């Protein structure tokens, strides 16, 4: 009986953690997408010049898997509506900005340090890839948590566990014939 209770507690804990992770991922992606769209809607478009780029490789090891990502920190220079020069720095994965390149930015006139690079979009997924992927991962985590809870507490599984316990008790109560 203790094994079954421990298994139920373990599945309840894993299911709860998966559900919490899924909800946080989904909400984070939703707000990130909402924030980017709101900036595009109320922001001011400006032409900026790339004034500095620094590329570095980030190596991560998770378990036995090693992965490397090329991260490029880019500093842009542009003038806001009042003619004040601004120099925001952003980090990008796998981009190739060069010094002197002109890029179109959108910035919040109320907070000019809040900047995003305008990209040509082939569709909704191209522009909002990060937030959409976060929302998909969150949804999948919630579905996995629900499947785990349903599988653990479904009547057929409970009946199989009862039959298994009865058989194991019968086998343990039979005398040894050695």
C-alpha positions in Angstrom: 0.0 0.0 0.0 2.9 2.4 0.8 4.3 2.0 -2.8 0.9 3.0 -4.3 0.6 6.0 -2.0 4.2 7.1 -2.8 3.5 6.7 -6.5 0.4 8.8 -6.3 2.2 11.5 -4.3 5.0 11.5 -6.9 2.6 11.7 -9.8 0.7 14.5 -8.1 3.9 16.5 -7.4 5.1 16.0 -11.0 1.7 16.8 -12.4 1.5 20.0 -10.3 5.0 21.1 -11.3 4.3 20.4 -15.0 1.0 22.3 -14.7 2.7 25.3 -13.0 5.5 25.3 -15.6 3.0 25.2 -18.4 0.9 28.0 -17.0 4.0 30.2 -16.4 5.3 29.5 -19.9 2.0 30.2 -21.6 1.4 33.4 -19.6 4.9 34.6 -20.2 4.6 34.0 -23.9 1.2 35.6 -24.1 2.4 38.8 -22.3 5.7 38.9 -24.3 3.6 38.7 -27.6 1.2 41.3 -26.3 4.0 43.6 -25.3 5.7 43.3 -28.7 2.5 44.0 -30.6 1.6 47.0 -28.3 5.1 48.5 -29.0 4.6 48.1 -32.7 1.1 49.7 -32.5 2.1 52.8 -30.3 5.8 53.0 -31.1 7.7 55.4 -33.3 9.8 54.0 -36.1 13.3 55.3 -36.5 16.3 54.4 -38.7 19.2 53.3 -36.5 22.8 52.7 -37.3 24.7 49.7 -35.9 27.7 51.2 -34.0 29.1 48.2 -32.3 28.8 44.4 -32.4 30.3 41.8 -30.1 29.7 38.1 -30.9 30.4 35.4 -28.4 29.7 31.7 -28.2 27.8 30.4 -25.2 28.3 26.8 -24.4 25.9 25.0 -22.1 26.1 21.5 -20.8 22.9 19.9 -19.6 23.4 16.3 -18.5 25.7 14.8 -21.2 24.5 17.1 -24.0 26.7 20.1 -24.9 25.1 22.9 -27.0 26.7 26.1 -28.3 24.9 29.2 -29.3 26.3 32.2 -31.1 25.1 35.4 -29.3 25.6 38.8 -30.9 25.3 42.0 -28.7 24.5 44.9 -31.0 24.5 48.6 -30.1 22.3 50.8 -32.2 22.3 54.6 -32.4 19.3 56.7 -33.4 17.6 60.0 -32.5 14.2 60.1 -30.9 11.5 62.6 -31.8 13.1 65.3 -29.6 16.5 64.9 -31.4 18.1 63.2 -28.3 20.6 60.5 -29.4 19.9 57.0 -28.0 22.2 54.0 -28.0 20.3 50.9 -26.9 22.1 47.5 -26.8 20.3 44.3 -27.6 21.4 40.6 -27.7 20.4 38.3 -30.6 20.9 34.7 -31.4 22.4 33.8 -34.8 22.3 37.3 -36.5 24.9 39.0 -38.6 24.6 42.7 -38.0 27.6 44.7 -39.2 28.9 48.0 -38.1 27.5 50.8 -40.2 24.4 48.9 -41.2 21.1 50.7 -41.1 18.2 49.0 -39.3 14.6 50.1 -38.7 13.7 50.2 -35.0 10.5 50.9 -33.2 10.7 52.5 -29.8 8.3 53.7 -27.1 8.2 57.5 -27.1 7.4 57.4 -23.4 10.3 55.1 -22.6 12.9 55.4 -25.5 15.0 52.6 -24.0 12.2 50.2 -24.8 13.2 49.2 -28.4 12.6 46.4 -30.8 14.0 45.8 -34.3 11.4 45.8 -37.1 11.7 42.7 -39.2 10.0 41.8 -42.4 7.3 39.3 -41.5 6.2 36.5 -43.8 3.4 35.6 -41.4 2.4 35.7 -37.7 4.9 33.0 -36.7 7.9 34.7 -38.2 7.5 37.9 -36.2 6.3 36.3 -32.9 8.3 33.1 -33.0 9.7 33.3 -29.4 6.4 34.1 -27.7 4.4 31.6 -29.8 6.9 28.8 -29.0 6.7 29.7 -25.3 2.9 29.5 -25.5 3.1 26.1 -27.4 5.5 24.7 -24.8 3.3 25.9 -22.0 0.2 24.3 -23.6 2.0 21.0 -24.1 3.2 21.0 -20.5 -0.4 21.5 -19.3 -1.6 18.7 -21.6 1.1 16.4 -20.3 0.2 17.2 -16.7 -3.4 16.5 -17.4 -2.6 13.2 -19.1 -0.4 12.2 -16.1 -3.1 12.9 -13.6 -5.8 11.2 -15.7 -3.6 8.1 -16.3 -2.7 7.9 -12.6 -6.3 8.2 -11.3 -8.3 6.4 -14.0 -10.5 3.6 -12.9 -8.9 0.9 -15.1 -5.5 1.7 -13.5 -6.9 1.5 -10.0 -8.6 -1.8 -10.8 -5.3 -3.2 -12.2 -3.5 -2.0 -9.0 -6.1 -3.8 -6.8 -5.7 -7.0 -8.8 -1.9 -6.8 -8.6 -2.0 -6.2 -4.8 -4.3 -9.2 -4.4 -2.1 -11.4 -6.5 1.1 -10.3 -4.7 -0.6 -10.9 -1.3 -1.6 -14.4 -2.5 1.9 -15.2 -3.7 3.4 -13.9 -0.5 1.0 -15.9 1.7 1.7 -19.3 0.0 4.2 -21.4 1.7 7.6 -21.9 0.2 8.1 -25.4 -1.2 11.8 -25.8 -1.1 
